[in-house]
Amino acid sequence: MSNTAHASRTEPVVIGIDVGSTTVKMTVVDPATKEIMWSKYLRHETRQPEMTREMLREIHAAFPLLTNDQIRVFITGSGGSPIAPQLGAKFVQEVNAVTMAVEKLHPEVGSVIELGGQDAKIIMFKENKDTGDKTAQTSMNDKCASGTGATIDKCVLKVGMPREEVPGLKFDPTKLHHVAAKCGVFAETDIVNLVKSGIPRNEIMNSLADAIVSQNLAVLTRGNTLKSKVLLLGGPNTYLPFLQECWRLRIPEAWAERGYEYDKTVPIEELIFVPKNSDLYAAYGAVLFGLYEPAHIGKYRGLEPLEEFINHGRKSKLGESAGPGLVETPVERDTFTEKYKEPHYADTILEAGKTYRGVIGLDGGSTSSKCVLIDENENILKKVYTLSKGNPIQDMKDMFAEMKKWANDQGAEIEVTGFGVTGYAGDVLEKSLGADANIVETVAHMMSAKRWFPAVDVICDIGGQDIKVMFMQNGDVKNFRLSNSCSAGNGMLLQAMADQFGLPVKKYAEVAFEARLAPKFSYGCAVFLDSDRVNFRRKATRARSCSRASRSSCRRTSGSTSSRSRAWPSSAACSSSRAARRRTSPRSRRRSIISRSASLAPRSTSTRTAARPARSAPRSRRSA
């Protein structure tokens, strides 16, 4: 029935609300027939109370003749508890709600797999042969983001795939790559490595789906065997067909391994299936659970208490756990931003008809690619920065095209005398370009910092997937610390936070400076940070307050990083594993690559394994 076909209804209704970590689901049910008359599913972008209010307003508009005393409300989900008293709703535990809905709509089902935004659960029904009664055995993961919709969301961001393209993917088990799904952070790291290796986006997403399915089958079943039929619930299972296809491949394989007999004459799409309204089962189940409660339970209070909670209840709800904002006054903010603003930069204006000789440096990072052209006097002529589109080779082509257009538009030419590469995609870029130098990032940072700030004491680099701090002494690296095993405090965490708040990442700092209140985040683990964000949003904390607090927490995280710390060897060789793989002595690379010419053609012998040839041997040159 249409959501707008109830303008004349005057009989009572029951509203079921499921406030999850990433979405709000709502149903309006006829208590007599248990028919769903109205429903909606929307992402709340961390605005849980606000989205609940907006959807309730839509219900009021769809049922204009109903008064508050004709409405009962039952609520479930990870974000439902703080909202329940504002609405007069009865809170229903999520597993109970889902179980009630499944038993009502699909009594023949033997197992349920539900993936949410930040949790995953498997429910297996066992029937007593003597009495015919069913009992539900539940296994749930709500402590880690691995195997949930949140991991999928973050990895969609990392591969650079538009969200609207994801539902169109098809599962292909012939082209899968290793992704560690035991931990959401490790999965993200593997995804980034695949992206920087040039693996196609569809293969990466299929590999992630396979890892999620395998992880949940191995862990959440707790040694038990799923029984047919299997019901797939939750947003990811509903809207991602490639994930459904993966379940339909891996579950029968598990049945075959364990000798479980099932009816092979029934199509697999009927044995393992996504039912109608599969994203609404928790909300609908909350209604079914509530119908067994006394009539005075769940009486709707209207929107006014929720409005009060949204507009004025934040500070009192957070209590003493919240701290002050970044600044107290706009003047203080302006003073700070003026003092620490980024120095002005403008690309060099070229002279028409002139050829400019220079060296190009490329940094293929985990989330962005950078390119810079410097002349023979070490002056910066042009720089290009772009967020990665999931293919470092394509990123490189796009940056070169922009650089060439910049020169051609001014009637000038560029003669490239050498290439240097670094970053996560350094090996890929080196092979595709025949690059003259491929140096580890820490050494690249040191060389650049010393060029512009000879007396530098500390170099701190916050990248997309890692954080590096180098301690300098007498112009050399004395010690360094590196964190690359967790995304807490790095750029990708901030980018993901901004995406979840519905903010452009470049507006993150601007919004954070507007906060007058900042909840205190945990630090040291990206999963805990994200859990805190969800908890604070349940309490209706504004996005700007969370932005400010997460920035502060990230600073503490990067400052306390000590996952890898030791003295810098005399040869200045970086102790990271990538340095070992690249088989190069960083000290041999410290000489500026600008002072020599370099061939752009691939060479049969890698220059990284030997000292640089004498400059007396001229090399071929290539124009951009």
C-alpha positions, 0 to 999 in steps of 0.5 A: 500500500502506498505511503500516502494512501491513509489520509482518512484513517482514524483507527489506531496504529502502531509505529515500529522504529529501528534506529541503527548505527547508519540508518533509521527504519520505520514502519506503521502497522495496523494492530488488527491485521498486522499489515505494514501500511507505511514504511521508510528506510534512510541513512541518518548520516549520524543524525539519529534523533533528527532523522527520527523526527523527520520521519515521524513528521512524514507519518503525521502528514500521511495520517493527518486525522490520528491523534497522539493517543491513537498511536503506540510506539516501539523502538529498537536498534543500537541508537533507540534507547536514548530516543525511546523516553522522548517519544514515550516508546517501549524499547525492544531488544533487537534480537527479540524484535528480529526473531519475532518478525521471522517467526511471524512471517517465515516460520519455515526458516531454519537460520537468519543472517543479518548484517547491520551497520556496525554489528552482525548476527546469526540466529539459528532455530532449533525445534523440540521434536517432542513438543514442536516448540522452537528455540532461537540460538543467537550469536552476535558481533557488536564489538568490532566493525569487521564483517559489517556494513561499516567495513563495506562503506569504508572500503567503497570510499577507499576504492573510489567507487560511487555509492550508486554503482555498488548495487550493480556489482556481480560476484565473480569467485574466479578473481578474488584476492586476500582480504583479512576480515578478522579485523575491520582495520586490517581489511581496510589496509588490505583494500588499500594495498590492492588499490595501489597494486592496480587491482580493478575495483570490482575484484576488490569489492568481490574479495571484500564480500567473500572475506566478510561472508567467510568470516561470519560463517567461521566465527558467528556460527560458533561451530554450529551448522546453518540450517535451511532455509536461510534468511538474509536480512539487513541493509547490506544483504538487501541492497548488495546483490553481489553479497547475496550471491556470495552467501549462496556460493559459500553456504552450500560449500559449508554444508557439503564440507559438514555433510549437511543434507538439504533439498537440492531440488529447490533452487538455491535462491529459495533456500538462501533468500532475501525476503520482502521488506528485509531491511524492516524486520527489526522495526516490524518485529518491535511492533509484534513484540509490543502488541503483547504489552499492556495497552498503556505501554508505548503511548506516543508523547508526540514530537515536542519532547524529542524537539526539546531533546534535540535543541536543548538536551545535548549538554545535560545528556553528556554531563561532565564527559564533554569538554570545551570547544577548540576556541571560545570566540570567533576572534580567537579562531581567526587569530589561530587560523591566521597564524597557522594558515598554509603559505600562499603558493601559485604555479609558475607563470611560464614564458611562451616559446621557452622549454623548461627542463626539470624533474618530476616527483610522484607520491602514490599515497594510500588515499591521494596522489601527488605530483611536483615538477621542479627545475634544475635550480630546485624551484617548484614550477608546478604541483598537482594533488588529487584524491585517488580514484582507485588506480594509481596509473590512471591518477598518474596519467591525469596529473601528467595531462593537467601538467601538460595542459598547464604548459601548453596553455602558456605556449611553453614546453617541458623537458622531463630529465628524470622521475622519482617515485615514492609512496604505497604505489611506488613500485607500480609507478616505478615499473610503469615509468621506468623511474630513476629513483624509488625511495622510501617515504621517510627518506623522501620527507627528510630530504624535502624538509631539509631542503626548505627547513635546514634546522628542522628538529621533528618531522610529522607526517599524517598520511591516509593510512599511516602516521610517521614522526621523525626526530632529527639531529645534526641534519640526519634522522636520529629516531623515528616512530611509525604507526601503520597497523591501525587507522586511528588518527590518520587521514582516512579516519578523518575522511571517513568521519566527514563522509559519515557526517555528510560533510566535504572533507575540506570543510571538516576543520571549519565545522570543528571550529564552530563547536562550543562543546566537545565530547571526549573520545577514546583513542588508540583504536579506530573502531573505538573512535567510531563506536564513540561517534555513534554513541555521541550521536545517539545523545544528539551531539552535533556534528561540529562537536564530534568533529572537534573531539575526533580531531583532538583524539587524533592528535593524542593518537598520533602523539602516542604512537609507538608501534615501531621505534629504534635508532636510525642506522648509520646508513640511514636505511629505513627500517620499514619492510618496504625499504627492505623490499626496495633493496636500496640504500637511502643514503645513496639516494640522498643526492638530489635527482635534479642534478642529473639527466635521466632516461625515461625509457625502461632499462634492463638493469634497475638503477636501484641495485647499483650506484648512479652511473657517472653523469658523463654518459649522456641520456636520451630525453623526453618532452612532456 
